[in-house]
């Protein structure tokens, strides 16, 4: 039961908000049809960074992301990798030839400094590290999933002698979890992994000798300086100067339970390592960290000790004795020009989720979700008045059981509504600067997932177990009888009286009297429908999530009606995906967002669809089209992308 509570309470969103990343130039994503707007320069997690000389650098990450820098990491631009597969490691042999590896045996390579990348797969193993000692000779390390899920996976080493044109399996370690590989030359190299595992080869990987250390210490990173000197990192930092005969601890940080993800040495006694630590024994909120030493590991200092749930730096690399760059979660890139004493750039952002987005014109828009910083989750609202060139971020607590917002609908530049957990309905009368709670559930349940307004005050919101709320003044919300217990995820009204709602098990509801009565329509499917959009009384589309572990090969579900919902016809998309949002401009032009980062577009009412790569690694959750050239999408990972339009066409 939903109770109208505390209607006079206003939430002044002038409270502490997360720090916004600095403004910067757009970075195009994927196939170039979309561009990042939040966070900048882009929001996919970055897993590795490498430099070839003092200036040229590359970083790789989620969704096939490849970034390059020509100024020692001061600025970055995107390169098209040709794949959506997440990349975990990158290495260059000189300024032109480079390789990156990732999931499902993915290898991408370039011979022109990344202007073009060629794609190949070398089996089904998930690759996690790559190392080249020349333009032709290199290795890739990965793991192979066992056929029996109860078994431990094997580590697999691949070798190439022709620059990555062909690869062959050189070594398989059963039931061993190796995580990093490094070579000094064509003969001497190391591999490290869990359980204090350190292996060394003196014959290019043909045979390996154990140099294991404490089995309680998991190792995940490796920096090979020469045939006799190397550093390893994980649950501590160790160094050898005698080809591994002895390994000496080098990390002296007084930090509770620190874990390092990367280590690099510049050859002048400077060392840098990235990772995280827990500030107390609860181990609930890891803090991102960069540790640096200017005296070969004798003493250390730590930086960016911020309590961020997603605050992990994944990789660090020197490009000069004093120049060092680190990358990490949510696209973080920071840079130091003084050996790590001071840093500039964007740190990892605390975990954000965005679920809904709305624009009233080409300039004014809003995105909503949740902010999971230190402490309790908060409601999250981002707003822009310049088409997304800049976004103002506000995080606040509505003061009730739930805070996550699921959807937003503005009826003008000033008046808008947002809905979310615990029956929460917020109203803003000043463009989203401040919000007033106009509805909340006494029980703390009854989540709302979608909202649609017709005019400035007539609206509907739908959610859990068939919940439908309506308002005629924007302030008082009352429940309507839906005659279903199916959870409803989408709602769309074509007029003040004609509307539709969709949800679990193919549920489609229709009303012709403003919600006085709702009747179920035959959808012809048991698939969950996640969104619906009607452009008039006849034409509408509903989309759904048809993929599951049991039916991984099913096509995504798109239904269209041309007779006001009396009949629905399935449409075909180019590839499988779980669909999360749909928006049409008239009967012909429309877009669908998918949780794999794909945006599908049609210009003929859905008779044919084309796939566009938004470049977002983690699922798209919302989409809105203000015009045929002004389209935005948001992701569950807190990203915002906009359809990229040439400068002259904006």
C-alpha positions in Angstrom: 0.0 0.0 0.0 1.3 3.4 -1.0 0.8 6.3 1.4 1.1 9.9 0.5 3.6 11.2 3.0 5.3 14.4 4.1 4.1 16.4 1.1 5.5 19.7 2.4 9.0 18.4 2.8 11.4 19.9 0.3 14.8 18.3 -0.4 17.3 21.1 -1.0 19.9 19.5 -3.2 22.6 21.9 -2.1 24.1 19.2 0.1 27.5 17.7 -0.5 27.7 16.3 -4.1 30.3 14.1 -5.7 33.1 16.0 -7.3 32.5 16.4 -11.0 35.3 15.3 -13.4 36.9 18.2 -15.3 35.4 19.2 -18.6 37.2 18.1 -21.7 36.8 17.2 -25.4 34.5 14.4 -26.4 36.0 11.1 -27.0 34.2 9.1 -29.7 33.4 5.5 -28.8 33.0 2.2 -30.6 32.3 2.8 -34.3 32.4 6.6 -34.0 28.6 7.1 -34.0 28.5 7.9 -30.3 30.6 10.1 -28.0 31.2 10.2 -24.3 29.8 13.1 -22.2 30.1 11.8 -18.7 32.5 11.1 -17.2 35.3 12.6 -19.3 37.4 11.7 -21.1 35.5 8.4 -21.0 33.9 6.0 -18.5 34.9 2.5 -19.3 37.3 0.9 -16.8 40.9 0.9 -17.9 43.0 -2.2 -17.2 46.5 -1.4 -18.4 48.7 1.4 -19.6 52.0 1.3 -21.5 54.4 3.8 -23.1 56.8 3.5 -26.0 59.3 6.3 -25.2 58.7 9.5 -23.4 55.5 10.7 -25.2 53.6 7.9 -26.9 51.3 5.8 -24.7 48.3 3.5 -24.9 45.7 2.3 -22.4 43.1 -0.5 -22.9 40.0 -1.5 -21.0 36.4 -2.5 -21.0 34.3 -2.9 -24.2 37.4 -3.0 -26.4 38.5 0.5 -25.3 41.8 1.7 -26.6 43.1 5.2 -25.8 46.3 6.8 -27.0 48.3 9.8 -25.9 51.0 11.7 -27.8 52.0 14.0 -24.9 53.1 11.7 -22.1 49.5 11.2 -20.8 48.4 14.8 -20.6 45.6 14.2 -23.1 44.1 11.1 -24.6 42.1 10.2 -27.7 40.2 7.1 -28.8 41.3 4.5 -31.3 39.0 2.0 -32.9 40.0 -1.5 -31.7 37.5 -3.4 -33.9 36.1 -5.4 -31.0 33.7 -5.1 -28.1 35.6 -7.6 -26.1 37.2 -6.3 -22.9 41.0 -5.8 -23.2 43.3 -6.4 -20.2 46.9 -5.8 -21.3 48.8 -3.9 -23.9 52.5 -3.8 -24.9 54.5 -2.0 -27.6 57.8 -2.9 -29.3 58.8 0.5 -30.5 56.5 3.4 -31.3 54.6 1.6 -34.1 54.1 -2.0 -33.3 51.7 -2.9 -30.5 49.5 -5.7 -29.2 46.5 -5.9 -26.8 44.8 -9.0 -25.4 41.5 -9.8 -23.7 38.7 -12.2 -23.2 37.8 -15.1 -25.5 41.3 -15.4 -27.0 41.1 -11.8 -28.3 44.3 -10.3 -29.8 44.4 -7.0 -31.5 47.6 -5.7 -33.1 48.8 -2.6 -34.9 51.8 -1.8 -37.1 51.0 2.0 -37.4 50.9 3.2 -33.8 47.2 2.4 -33.5 45.8 4.2 -36.5 44.5 0.8 -37.4 44.1 -2.4 -35.4 43.6 -5.9 -36.7 41.6 -8.4 -34.8 42.1 -12.1 -34.3 41.3 -14.8 -31.8 43.7 -17.5 -30.6 41.4 -20.0 -29.1 38.8 -19.5 -26.4 41.1 -18.8 -23.5 40.7 -15.5 -21.6 44.0 -13.6 -22.0 45.2 -11.4 -19.2 48.8 -10.3 -20.1 51.1 -9.8 -23.1 54.8 -9.2 -23.5 56.9 -8.5 -26.6 60.7 -8.3 -26.6 61.0 -7.4 -30.3 58.8 -6.7 -33.3 58.4 -10.4 -33.8 58.8 -12.3 -30.6 56.2 -12.2 -27.8 54.0 -14.1 -25.3 50.4 -14.0 -24.1 49.2 -15.4 -20.8 45.6 -16.4 -20.0 43.5 -19.0 -18.3 41.3 -21.8 -19.6 38.0 -22.6 -18.0 37.6 -26.2 -17.0 34.8 -28.4 -18.5 33.8 -29.3 -15.0 32.9 -26.1 -13.1 34.1 -27.7 -9.8 37.6 -28.0 -11.2 40.3 -25.2 -11.1 41.1 -23.5 -14.4 44.4 -23.9 -16.1 46.9 -21.2 -17.1 48.0 -21.1 -20.7 51.0 -19.5 -22.3 51.0 -18.6 -26.0 54.1 -17.7 -28.0 54.5 -16.0 -31.4 57.6 -15.5 -33.5 56.1 -13.6 -36.4 54.8 -10.5 -34.7 51.4 -12.0 -33.7 50.4 -13.2 -37.1 50.3 -16.7 -35.7 50.3 -18.1 -32.1 51.0 -21.5 -30.6 50.4 -22.9 -27.1 53.8 -23.1 -25.5 52.9 -24.2 -22.0 49.8 -25.3 -20.0 49.9 -25.2 -16.2 47.0 -27.3 -14.8 45.3 -26.0 -11.7 47.6 -23.0 -11.4 46.3 -19.4 -11.5 49.0 -17.4 -13.1 48.2 -13.7 -13.7 51.2 -11.9 -15.2 54.1 -12.6 -17.6 57.3 -10.6 -18.3 60.5 -11.2 -20.3 63.8 -9.4 -20.3 64.9 -10.8 -23.7 64.2 -13.8 -25.9 65.4 -16.1 -23.1 64.9 -14.8 -19.6 61.4 -14.3 -18.2 59.0 -14.8 -15.2 55.4 -15.7 -14.6 53.6 -15.0 -11.3 50.3 -15.9 -9.7 48.2 -17.0 -6.8 49.7 -18.8 -3.8 53.0 -17.1 -4.0 53.7 -18.7 -7.3 56.8 -17.4 -9.1 58.2 -19.2 -12.2 61.3 -18.4 -14.1 62.5 -19.5 -17.6 65.9 -19.1 -19.1 65.1 -20.6 -22.5 62.3 -18.5 -23.8 59.5 -20.3 -22.0 60.3 -23.9 -23.0 61.0 -24.9 -19.4 60.2 -23.2 -16.1 61.7 -23.4 -12.6 59.9 -22.6 -9.4 60.9 -19.7 -7.2 57.8 -19.7 -5.0 57.5 -17.4 -2.0 55.0 -17.4 0.8 51.9 -19.4 -0.3 49.7 -16.9 1.6 50.8 -14.1 -0.8 48.9 -13.9 -4.1 50.8 -12.2 -6.8 49.2 -10.4 -9.8 51.7 -8.0 -11.2 55.3 -8.2 -12.6 57.9 -5.8 -13.9 61.0 -7.3 -15.5 64.0 -4.9 -15.5 66.7 -7.2 -16.8 67.6 -10.9 -16.8 68.6 -10.7 -13.2 66.3 -8.0 -11.8 62.5 -8.0 -11.5 59.7 -6.8 -9.3 56.5 -8.6 -8.4 53.4 -7.2 -6.6 50.1 -8.4 -5.2 49.6 -8.9 -1.5 52.9 -7.1 -1.1 55.9 -6.0 -3.2 59.0 -8.1 -3.7 62.3 -7.5 -5.7 65.0 -9.8 -6.9 68.4 -8.7 -8.1 69.9 -12.2 -8.6 67.6 -13.7 -11.2 65.2 -14.9 -8.6 67.5 -16.8 -6.3 66.2 -14.5 -3.5 63.2 -12.3 -3.3 63.2 -9.4 -0.8 60.2 -7.5 0.5 60.1 -3.9 -0.6 56.7 -2.6 0.5 56.9 -0.9 3.8 53.5 0.8 3.8 51.7 0.6 7.1 48.4 -0.1 5.5 45.8 -2.7 6.5 45.5 -5.5 3.9 46.8 -3.7 0.9 46.6 -5.3 -2.6 48.7 -4.2 -5.5 47.5 -4.6 -9.1 50.5 -3.2 -11.0 54.2 -2.2 -10.4 56.6 -0.4 -12.7 60.2 0.8 -12.3 61.9 3.6 -14.3 65.5 2.4 -14.0 66.5 5.4 -11.8 65.4 4.0 -8.5 61.8 5.2 -8.9 59.1 2.7 -8.3 55.3 3.0 -8.6 52.6 0.6 -7.7 48.8 0.8 -8.0 46.0 -1.0 -6.1 43.8 -0.6 -3.1 43.7 -1.1 0.6 41.2 -1.4 3.4 41.3 1.3 6.0 40.1 -1.0 8.8 39.4 -4.6 9.5 35.8 -4.5 8.2 37.1 -4.7 4.6 33.9 -3.2 3.4 35.1 -0.1 1.5 38.4 -0.5 -0.4 40.3 2.7 -1.0 42.1 3.3 -4.3 45.9 3.9 -4.0 49.0 4.7 -5.8 52.2 4.0 -3.9 55.6 5.5 -5.0 59.1 5.2 -3.9 62.0 7.4 -4.9 64.7 5.3 -3.4 64.3 1.8 -4.9 61.6 0.7 -2.4 63.4 1.7 0.8 60.6 4.2 1.7 57.2 4.7 0.2 54.4 7.3 0.1 50.7 6.7 -0.8 48.4 8.9 -2.8 44.6 9.0 -3.4 43.5 7.4 -0.3 39.9 8.0 -0.9 37.1 5.8 0.3 35.5 4.9 -3.0 33.8 1.6 -3.7 35.0 1.6 -7.3 38.3 3.4 -6.4 40.8 0.9 -7.8 43.8 1.9 -9.9 44.6 -1.0 -12.2 47.9 -0.1 -13.9 50.8 2.3 -13.7 53.7 3.0 -16.2 56.7 5.3 -16.3 57.5 7.2 -19.5 60.5 9.0 -18.1 62.5 9.2 -14.8 59.9 11.6 -13.5 56.9 11.0 -15.7 54.4 8.3 -14.6 50.7 7.6 -15.5 48.1 5.4 -13.8 44.7 4.2 -15.0 41.8 2.4 -13.4 38.1 1.9 -12.8 35.5 4.2 -14.4 38.1 5.4 -16.9 40.4 7.1 -14.3 43.6 8.5 -15.7 46.1 10.4 -13.5 49.5 11.7 -14.3 52.6 12.9 -12.4 55.6 14.8 -13.8 57.6 14.7 -10.6 58.0 11.0 -9.9 54.7 10.7 -8.1 55.0 13.5 -5.6 51.9 15.3 -7.1 49.2 14.1 -9.5 46.7 15.6 -11.9 43.8 14.1 -13.7 40.6 12.3 -12.8 40.6 9.7 -10.0 38.3 6.7 -10.0 34.7 7.7 -9.3 32.6 6.1 -6.6 30.1 3.7 -7.9 27.3 5.4 -9.7 24.3 3.8 -11.4 22.2 5.7 -14.0 18.8 4.2 -14.9 16.9 7.0 -16.6 17.4 10.0 -18.9 15.2 12.7 -20.4 15.6 15.8 -22.5 13.0 18.4 -23.3 15.0 19.9 -26.2 18.5 19.7 -27.6 20.0 21.6 -24.6 18.2 20.7 -21.4 18.3 17.2 -20.0 18.5 15.1 -16.8 19.8 11.7 -15.8 18.9 9.9 -12.6 20.1 6.9 -10.6 22.0 6.1 -7.4 25.3 7.1 -5.9 27.1 4.5 -3.7 29.8 6.5 -2.0 30.9 6.1 1.5 28.0 5.5 3.8 24.4 5.0 2.7 23.3 5.1 -1.0 22.0 8.4 -2.2 19.7 9.6 -5.0 21.7 10.9 -7.9 20.6 13.5 -10.4 22.7 15.0 -13.2 21.5 17.9 -15.3 22.7 19.9 -18.3 21.7 23.1 -20.0 24.1 22.9 -22.9 23.3 19.6 -24.6 25.5 17.6 -22.3 28.7 19.5 -22.9 28.8 19.9 -19.1 26.8 18.2 -16.4 26.0 19.3 -12.9 25.9 16.4 -10.5 23.8 16.3 -7.2 23.7 13.5 -4.7 21.2 13.7 -1.8 19.1 11.5 0.5 15.4 11.6 0.3 15.3 10.5 3.9 13.3 7.4 3.4 13.9 3.6 3.0 15.1 3.8 -0.6 17.1 6.3 -2.5 17.9 4.8 -5.9 16.0 6.6 -8.7 14.8 4.6 -11.8 13.3 7.0 -14.2 12.8 10.7 -14.9 10.3 12.7 -17.0 10.4 16.5 -17.4 7.4 18.3 -19.0 9.2 21.6 -19.4 12.6 23.1 -18.6 11.5 23.7 -15.0 9.0 21.0 -14.1 9.9 17.3 -13.8 9.4 14.1 -11.9 11.6 11.2 -10.8 10.6 7.8 -9.4 12.5 5.0 -7.7 12.8 2.7 -4.7 10.1 2.5 -2.0 7.4 4.2 -4.0 9.5 7.3 -4.2 8.2 10.2 -6.3 10.2 13.4 -6.5 9.0 16.6 -8.1 11.2 19.6 -9.2 9.9 23.0 -10.1 13.2 24.7 -10.9 14.8 22.5 -13.5 16.2 19.9 -11.1 18.1 22.2 -8.8 15.8 21.2 -5.9 13.5 18.3 -5.4 10.4 17.7 -3.2 9.2 14.3 -2.1 5.6 13.9 -3.0 5.1 10.2 -2.5 6.8 7.4 -0.5 5.9 3.9 0.6 5.3 3.4 4.3 6.5 -0.2 4.1 9.8 0.7 2.3 8.8 -1.6 -0.6 6.8 -0.9 -3.8 9.6 0.2 -6.1 8.7 2.3 -9.1 10.5 1.7 -12.4 8.9 4.1 -14.9 7.0 7.4 -15.1 5.2 9.2 -17.9 3.5 12.7 -17.8 1.0 14.1 -20.3 0.9 17.8 -19.8 2.4 19.4 -16.7 0.5 17.6 -14.0 -1.3 14.5 -15.4 0.9 11.4 -15.0 1.4 7.8 -14.2 4.1 5.7 -12.5 4.4 1.9 -12.5 6.4 -0.6 -10.6 6.5 -3.7 -8.4 3.7 -6.3 -8.4 1.4 -4.4 -10.7 1.7 -1.1 -8.9 0.3 1.9 -10.8 0.1 5.4 -9.4 -1.5 8.4 -11.0 -1.7 12.1 -10.4 -3.8 14.9 -11.7 -1.9 17.8 -10.0 1.6 16.4 -9.8 1.6 16.4 -6.0 -1.0 13.9 -4.9 -0.5 10.4 -6.2 -3.0 7.6 -5.7 -3.1 4.0 -6.7 -5.0 2.5 -9.6 -6.2 -1.0 -9.9 -4.0 -2.9 -12.4 -5.6 -6.3 -12.0 -2.1 -7.9 -12.2 0.7 -8.9 -9.9 3.3 -8.8 -12.6 6.0 -6.2 -12.0 5.7 -3.4 -14.5 8.8 -1.8 -16.0 7.5 0.6 -18.6 4.6 3.0 -19.2 3.6 5.2 -22.1 0.6 7.4 -22.7 -0.4 8.6 -26.2 -3.1 10.9 -24.8 -4.5 11.9 -21.4 -6.7 8.9 -21.5 -5.0 6.3 -23.7 -2.0 4.5 -22.2 0.0 1.3 -22.0 2.1 -0.5 -19.4 4.4 -3.5 -19.8 6.2 -5.9 -17.5 6.9 -9.5 -16.4 5.9 -12.5 -18.5 4.9 -10.5 -21.5 2.4 -8.5 -19.6 0.9 -5.6 -21.7 -1.9 -3.5 -20.1 -4.0 -0.9 -21.8 -6.3 1.8 -20.6 -8.7 4.0 -22.5 -10.0 6.0 -19.6 -6.9 7.4 -18.0 -6.3 4.3 -15.8 -9.8 4.0 -14.5 -9.7 0.5 -15.9 -6.7 -1.5 -17.1 -7.1 -4.5 -19.4 -4.5 -7.1 -20.4 -3.6 -7.5 -24.0 -2.3 -10.6 -25.8 1.4 -10.1 -26.4 2.1 -13.6 -27.6 5.2 -13.9 -25.4 6.2 -14.8 -21.8 9.3 -12.8 -22.1 9.8 -9.8 -19.7 9.0 -6.5 -21.4 11.2 -3.7 -20.1 10.1 -0.6 -22.0 7.2 0.7 -24.2 6.8 3.8 -26.4 3.6 4.9 -28.2 3.8 7.8 -30.7 0.0 8.1 -31.2 -3.1 6.0 -30.6 -2.1 3.4 -33.1 1.6 2.9 -33.3 3.7 1.6 -30.5 6.7 -0.6 -29.6 7.5 -2.8 -26.7 11.0 -4.3 -26.1 12.2 -7.0 -23.8 14.9 -9.1 -22.3 14.8 -12.6 -23.8 18.3 -13.8 -23.1 18.9 -16.2 -20.2 21.4 -18.9 -19.2 18.9 -21.4 -20.4 18.2 -19.8 -23.8 21.4 -17.9 -24.8 20.6 -18.0 -28.5 17.2 -16.5 -28.5 16.7 -13.3 -30.5 16.0 -10.1 -28.7 12.3 -9.2 -28.5 10.8 -6.2 -30.2 7.0 -6.0 -30.6 5.2 -3.4 -32.8 1.5 -2.6 -33.0 -0.2 -0.5 -35.6 -3.7 -0.9 -34.3 -3.5 0.5 -30.8 -2.4 -2.8 -29.3 -5.1 -5.2 -30.6 -2.3 -7.1 -32.3 1.4 -7.2 -31.8 4.1 -8.3 -34.4 7.6 -9.3 -33.6 10.5 -7.5 -35.3 14.0 -8.7 -36.0 17.2 -7.1 -34.7 20.7 -7.8 -36.2 22.0 -9.6 -33.1 21.0 -10.9 -29.7 20.9 -8.6 -26.7 18.8 -7.8 -23.7 16.9 -4.6 -24.4 16.4 -1.9 -21.9 14.8 1.2 -23.5 13.0 2.3 -26.6 12.2 5.8 -28.0 10.5 6.8 -31.3 10.1 10.1 -33.0 7.0 9.5 -35.1 6.1 6.3 -36.8 9.4 5.7 -38.7 12.5 6.8 -36.7 13.4 5.1 -33.4 16.1 3.8 -31.2 16.5 0.9 -28.8 19.2 0.6 -26.1 20.7 -2.8 -25.1 22.6 -4.0 -22.1 25.6 -4.9 -24.1 26.2 -1.3 -25.1 24.5 -1.6 -28.5 22.1 1.0 -29.9 19.7 -0.2 -32.6 18.3 2.4 -35.0 15.5 2.2 -37.6 14.2 4.7 -40.2 11.3 2.6 -41.4 9.3 1.8 -38.3 11.3 -1.2 -37.4 11.1 -3.1 -40.6 14.9 -3.0 -40.6 17.3 -2.2 -37.8 21.0 -1.2 -37.8 23.3 -1.7 -34.9 25.5 1.0 -33.5 28.3 0.6 -31.0 27.9 3.1 -28.2 31.3 2.1 -26.8 29.9 1.6 -23.3 31.2 -1.5 -21.8 28.6 -2.0 -19.2 24.9 -2.1 -20.0 22.8 0.8 -21.3 19.8 1.3 -19.1 18.1 4.4 -20.6 17.8 6.3 -23.9 16.0 9.4 -25.1 15.8 11.2 -28.4 15.0 14.9 -28.5 15.4 15.0 -32.3 16.9 12.8 -35.0 20.4 14.3 -34.2 20.0 14.7 -30.5 20.0 11.3 -28.8 21.5 10.3 -25.4 21.9 7.0 -23.6 22.9 6.3 -20.0 24.5 3.2 -18.5 24.2 1.2 -15.2 27.9 2.0 -14.6 27.0 5.8 -14.5 28.1 6.8 -18.0 26.4 9.2 -20.4 27.0 9.1 -24.2 25.5 11.1 -27.0 25.1 10.3 -30.6 28.2 11.9 -32.2 27.3 14.6 -34.8 29.9 16.3 -37.0 30.8 19.8 -35.8 29.0 21.5 -38.7 25.8 19.7 -38.0 25.4 20.4 -34.3 
